[in-house]
Amino acid sequence: MNILRIDSSVRVQNSKSRELTDFFLKKLSIKQDFNLKIRDVGINPPAFPTDDFIKANYTVPENRTDEMKSILANSDALIDELLWADKIVITSPMYNFTVSATLKVFIDNIVRVGRTFYIDENGDMQGLLNDKKLLVITSRGAMFYGKNKSLESFDFQESYLKSVFLFMGISDSIFVNTEAQDFGTAEMKMINFEHSKNQLSKLSKIW
Ligand SMILES: Cc1cc2nc3c(=O)[nH]c(=O)nc-3n(C[C@H](O)[C@H](O)[C@H](O)COP(=O)(O)O)c2cc1C
């Protein structure tokens, strides 16, 4: 069993998403053996795609020059890690109602025709990361799904991640969202954090 962990918080200390993921993987290791790779795009984000990157990407592999291959090399390595994994755990802080820029630039590097999706004979796009499981552990400063539902429609993080990974073929995705970590009362913060730990604890027995 191969697990790829992708961290994306720019926080090195006191990151709730990182802490919960440490907790989950520790619990999971009691139940099963696995090989773990960690890709930290919070601390080491990949480069933004450039004009040259796009040209190289849209050139069929057999026509790519050595320069084009080297422009795509880092993106290829990121995709190879995804292909290696049976299960993927993404840790995602919410920044301005969606994923961090660090996670978005990672996604811009991995959504690639011929590698993570392809166009079929009818012109439809099909994912290539089928049969993988995805767990996303998010952390948010505010409360989006509490009694006050006014912020629910601002959650572009879960819907975005669910959609982009479904586009690449991953339909088995689970989200554990940890809310009120910055802007709630101390009690709300603790209740939400413990609730996520409970969810992760249960999940570690069946995932
Ligand atoms: C740049 C930035 C933008 C943020 N935007 C939001 C937001 O839109 N909604 C929210 O609930 N929290 C927001 N927060 C708070 C973070 O989601 C919160 O601190 C979360 O715990 C971050 O995850 P981490 O602890 O793993 O770093 C933001 C924090 C930062 C640094």
Ligand as a Chemical Component Dictionary entry (heavy atoms), coordinates in Angstrom:
data_LIG
# 
_chem_comp.id                   LIG 
_chem_comp.type                 NON-POLYMER 
_chem_comp.pdbx_formal_charge   0 
_chem_comp.three_letter_code    LIG 
# 
loop_
_chem_comp_atom.comp_id 
_chem_comp_atom.atom_id 
_chem_comp_atom.alt_atom_id 
_chem_comp_atom.type_symbol 
_chem_comp_atom.charge 
_chem_comp_atom.model_Cartn_x 
_chem_comp_atom.model_Cartn_y 
_chem_comp_atom.model_Cartn_z 
_chem_comp_atom.pdbx_ordinal 
LIG C1  C1  C 0 -3.893  34.042 3.736  1  
LIG C2  C2  C 0 -4.944  33.445 4.651  2  
LIG C3  C3  C 0 -6.278  33.455 4.257  3  
LIG C4  C4  C 0 -7.242  32.872 5.059  4  
LIG N1  N1  N 0 -8.550  32.840 4.622  5  
LIG C5  C5  C 0 -9.493  32.211 5.360  6  
LIG C6  C6  C 0 -10.839 32.115 4.889  7  
LIG O1  O1  O 0 -11.188 32.553 3.811  8  
LIG N2  N2  N 0 -11.732 31.484 5.666  9  
LIG C7  C7  C 0 -11.396 30.936 6.866  10 
LIG O2  O2  O 0 -12.251 30.370 7.527  11 
LIG N3  N3  N 0 -10.121 30.995 7.334  12 
LIG C8  C8  C 0 -9.174  31.621 6.603  13 
LIG N4  N4  N 0 -7.881  31.660 7.047  14 
LIG C9  C9  C 0 -7.535  30.956 8.299  15 
LIG C10 C10 C 0 -6.967  29.572 8.020  16 
LIG O3  O3  O 0 -7.851  28.804 7.241  17 
LIG C11 C11 C 0 -6.697  28.855 9.337  18 
LIG O4  O4  O 0 -5.672  29.533 10.028 19 
LIG C12 C12 C 0 -6.311  27.387 9.154  20 
LIG O5  O5  O 0 -6.120  26.821 10.415 21 
LIG C13 C13 C 0 -5.055  27.260 8.301  22 
LIG O6  O6  O 0 -4.599  25.915 8.260  23 
LIG P1  P1  P 0 -3.237  25.497 8.991  24 
LIG O7  O7  O 0 -3.502  25.682 10.472 25 
LIG O8  O8  O 0 -3.027  24.091 8.640  26 
LIG O9  O9  O 0 -2.158  26.408 8.519  27 
LIG C14 C14 C 0 -6.879  32.266 6.271  28 
LIG C15 C15 C 0 -5.539  32.277 6.682  29 
LIG C16 C16 C 0 -4.575  32.849 5.873  30 
LIG C17 C17 C 0 -3.124  32.806 6.312  31 
# 
loop_
_chem_comp_bond.comp_id 
_chem_comp_bond.atom_id_1 
_chem_comp_bond.atom_id_2 
_chem_comp_bond.value_order 
_chem_comp_bond.pdbx_ordinal 
LIG C1  C2  SING 1  
LIG C2  C3  SING 2  
LIG C2  C16 DOUB 3  
LIG C3  C4  DOUB 4  
LIG C4  N1  SING 5  
LIG C4  C14 SING 6  
LIG N1  C5  DOUB 7  
LIG C5  C6  SING 8  
LIG C5  C8  SING 9  
LIG C6  O1  DOUB 10 
LIG C6  N2  SING 11 
LIG N2  C7  SING 12 
LIG C7  O2  DOUB 13 
LIG C7  N3  SING 14 
LIG N3  C8  DOUB 15 
LIG C8  N4  SING 16 
LIG N4  C9  SING 17 
LIG N4  C14 SING 18 
LIG C9  C10 SING 19 
LIG C10 O3  SING 20 
LIG C10 C11 SING 21 
LIG C11 O4  SING 22 
LIG C11 C12 SING 23 
LIG C12 O5  SING 24 
LIG C12 C13 SING 25 
LIG C13 O6  SING 26 
LIG O6  P1  SING 27 
LIG P1  O7  DOUB 28 
LIG P1  O8  SING 29 
LIG P1  O9  SING 30 
LIG C14 C15 DOUB 31 
LIG C15 C16 SING 32 
LIG C16 C17 SING 33 
# 
